[in-house]
Amino acid sequence: MVALAAGCRHSGAYVWADEFNDPPRSADYQIAAGDLLSIRVVGHEEMSTRVRVRTDGRISVPFLQDENAAGVTPGALADKLRDDFTQYVNRPVVTVSVEEFKPLTVSVTGEVMRPGVYPLDTPAGILQALASAGGLSQFAHDDQIYVLRRLTEGTVRIRFKYEALAHAEGRAGNFSLQRNDLVVVE
C-alpha cells in the first residue's frame, strides 16, 4: 500500500486503470430511480400503468400499495407484482419493461473548466465526461485523472493518464463509467 500512496502527490492510494479488475456485475439490468416502467397486466388495463421510479426507489401501482422497484430486475418485479395481483385476479400475467432509462449522471470535479454533474449517454467513458466539463484546466496534471468508484468493499481510486484515454490505450480505452462514479482531475 505504501508504494501506491507514494505514486500520488495529493490524495492517497490508487490503482492504475490497467491493473484495475472491475468486479463482475449481473448481466441483468437492475431498475433504478428515475427509470420509466411499463407495467402490463394482460386483460386488465385498469391494473396496467406507466410509472416513473421515485427517488425512494418505489412505484405506485393501481390496486396495490407502493412497491419497491429499484435494485431489482424487471423480471423479478413482474414476479412480485404477479403474486400481489393474485388477490384480485386468477393467474395474472404481468410484464414489466423499462421504457426509458434514467440517464447516466457523473460528477466531474477538480481541474476542469466547468466542474459539475453531467448526464451522459451509456456507455460513456472518461473523455466524454471531461468534454462535458469543458476539458482540462491549464493547471491540470494530465497524468492525474481519477475515477472514484464505490464497491462493496469500499471506494477505489482508479488512475488514468490523458494520453492513454486519448489514444484508447490499454484498459483506459475501454473503461466505462457507472452510476455514482466521480471523476476527479488533479
C-alpha positions in Angstrom: 0.0 0.0 0.0 2.9 2.4 0.7 4.1 2.0 -2.9 0.7 3.0 -4.1 0.4 6.0 -1.9 3.9 7.2 -2.9 2.8 7.4 -6.5 0.2 10.1 -5.9 1.2 13.5 -4.6 -2.1 14.7 -3.3 -4.7 12.2 -2.4 -3.7 8.8 -1.3 -3.7 5.3 -2.6 -4.9 4.4 -6.1 -4.8 1.7 -8.7 -3.8 2.3 -12.3 -6.5 1.6 -14.8 -4.6 -1.3 -16.4 -4.3 -3.0 -13.0 -8.0 -2.5 -12.0 -10.2 -5.6 -12.1 -13.8 -4.5 -12.1 -15.8 -7.0 -10.1 -18.3 -8.8 -12.3 -21.8 -7.3 -12.4 -25.1 -9.0 -13.1 -25.8 -9.2 -16.8 -29.5 -8.4 -16.0 -30.5 -4.8 -15.8 -31.5 -3.6 -12.4 -34.2 -0.9 -12.2 -33.0 2.5 -10.9 -34.7 5.6 -9.5 -35.8 7.7 -12.5 -36.5 4.8 -14.8 -39.9 4.9 -16.6 -41.6 1.5 -16.4 -44.4 0.0 -18.3 -46.4 -2.5 -16.2 -48.9 -4.5 -18.1 -51.4 -7.0 -16.6 -52.8 -8.9 -19.6 -56.6 -8.5 -20.0 -56.7 -5.9 -17.1 -56.0 -2.5 -18.4 -57.3 -0.9 -15.2 -54.3 -2.6 -13.4 -51.8 -1.7 -16.1 -49.7 1.5 -15.8 -46.7 3.5 -16.9 -44.8 4.8 -13.9 -41.5 6.5 -13.1 -39.5 5.1 -10.2 -39.4 7.6 -7.4 -36.2 8.7 -5.7 -37.0 6.4 -2.8 -36.9 3.5 -5.2 -40.7 2.8 -5.0 -43.5 2.9 -7.5 -47.3 3.3 -7.2 -49.3 0.6 -8.9 -53.1 0.5 -9.2 -54.8 -1.8 -6.7 -51.6 -2.3 -4.7 -49.6 -0.5 -2.1 -46.3 1.2 -3.1 -43.9 -1.4 -4.3 -40.1 -1.4 -4.1 -38.7 -1.4 -7.7 -35.1 0.0 -7.5 -32.4 -2.6 -7.4 -34.4 -5.5 -8.8 -34.7 -6.8 -12.4 -37.8 -6.2 -14.4 -38.5 -9.9 -14.3 -38.2 -10.1 -10.5 -40.6 -7.1 -10.2 -43.0 -8.7 -12.6 -43.0 -11.9 -10.4 -43.6 -9.9 -7.3 -46.5 -7.9 -8.9 -48.0 -11.2 -10.2 -48.0 -12.6 -6.7 -49.6 -9.4 -5.3 -52.3 -9.2 -8.1 -53.5 -12.8 -7.3 -55.7 -11.3 -4.6 -57.7 -9.6 -7.4 -57.2 -11.8 -10.5 -56.8 -15.6 -11.0 -53.4 -16.4 -12.6 -52.5 -12.8 -13.7 -49.9 -12.4 -16.5 -47.7 -9.4 -15.6 -44.9 -7.9 -17.7 -42.6 -5.1 -16.7 -40.4 -3.3 -19.2 -38.2 -0.3 -18.9 -39.4 2.3 -21.4 -36.9 5.0 -20.6 -33.7 4.5 -18.6 -32.5 7.2 -16.2 -29.5 8.8 -17.9 -26.1 8.1 -16.5 -25.0 11.1 -14.4 -21.4 11.6 -13.5 -19.8 14.2 -11.3 -16.7 15.8 -12.6 -14.6 17.9 -10.3 -11.1 19.3 -9.8 -9.0 20.9 -12.5 -11.6 21.1 -15.3 -13.2 24.2 -16.9 -16.7 23.6 -15.6 -16.9 21.2 -12.6 -20.4 19.7 -12.2 -22.8 16.8 -12.6 -23.3 15.8 -16.2 -25.8 13.4 -17.9 -24.1 11.1 -20.4 -25.3 8.5 -22.9 -24.4 5.0 -22.0 -21.9 3.6 -22.4 -19.8 6.6 -21.6 -16.1 6.9 -21.0 -13.9 9.4 -19.1 -13.3 11.5 -22.2 -17.0 12.1 -22.6 -17.2 13.3 -19.0 -14.2 15.5 -19.4 -15.6 17.0 -22.6 -18.9 17.7 -20.9 -16.9 19.6 -18.2 -15.2 21.8 -20.8 -11.9 19.8 -20.7 -8.9 20.1 -18.5 -7.9 23.4 -17.0 -4.4 24.9 -17.5 -3.5 23.7 -14.0 -4.5 20.1 -14.5 -1.9 17.3 -14.4 -2.7 15.1 -17.4 -1.4 12.0 -15.6 -3.6 12.5 -12.5 -7.1 11.8 -13.7 -9.0 9.6 -11.3 -12.4 7.8 -11.1 -13.7 7.1 -7.6 -16.0 4.1 -7.7 -17.9 2.7 -4.7 -17.6 -1.1 -4.4 -19.0 -3.4 -1.8 -15.5 -3.5 -0.1 -15.1 0.3 -0.2 -14.2 3.1 -2.5 -11.5 2.5 -5.1 -9.5 5.3 -6.8 -8.6 4.4 -10.4 -5.9 6.4 -12.1 -5.6 7.4 -15.7 -3.3 9.3 -18.0 -4.9 11.6 -20.5 -2.6 10.2 -23.2 -3.9 6.7 -22.6 -7.5 7.9 -22.8 -7.0 10.0 -25.9 -5.3 7.1 -27.8 -7.5 4.3 -26.3 -4.5 2.5 -24.9 -4.9 -0.4 -22.6 -7.9 -0.7 -20.3 -8.3 3.1 -20.3 -9.6 3.0 -23.8 -12.4 0.6 -22.9 -13.2 1.9 -19.4 -17.0 2.6 -19.0 -18.3 5.0 -16.3 -21.0 3.7 -14.0 -23.7 5.4 -12.0 -22.3 7.3 -9.0 -18.8 7.4 -10.3 -16.8 10.6 -9.6 -14.2 11.9 -12.0 -11.5 13.9 -10.3 -8.7 15.8 -12.1 -5.8 17.0 -10.0 
